[in-house]
Amino acid sequence: MTDYDLVLKCWGKVEADFTGHGGEVLTRLFQEHPETKKLFPKFVSIPPNDVAGNAAVAAHGATVLKKLGELLKAKGDHAALLEPLAITHANTHKIALNNFRLITEVLVKVMEDKADLDADGQSAFRRVMEAVIGDIDTYYKEIGFAG
């Protein structure tokens, strides 16, 4: 079974509640790495205790998970999906590569808790994300963004 297949076997549970799980991903990201909140200008003014359950945070988290699902289902054939994402994350959002690594670890925890992603699946997810992040880095270098 490929790394993508190991992750995708649990993905249905994530898809069943993109908004709930997406809100949890961003809430945990902001709790565990408070410095990341400044990367989301529309959330900066939300008090830390109000992030969990905030509809805008959950909606953006759902967007993140939906795009991640598209990338996972592409099983590595993701250039057409990833290039525009990398360009906007470099040019518009100024997101350094390390932030993708931080959210990867949060995603692993949420998927373990909410989608029964086992140890093998967690390792597979980390490998998949490292490949995706490597591809983002390639795009960043092509456009001259020191991510």
Secondary structure by P-SEA (a helix, b strand, c coil): ccaaaaaacaaaaaaacaaaaaaaaaaaaaaaccccccccccccccccccccccaaaaaaaaaaaaaaaaaaaaccccccccaaaaaaacccccccaaaaaaaaaaaaaaaaacccccaaaaaaaaaaaaaaaaaaaaaaaaacccc
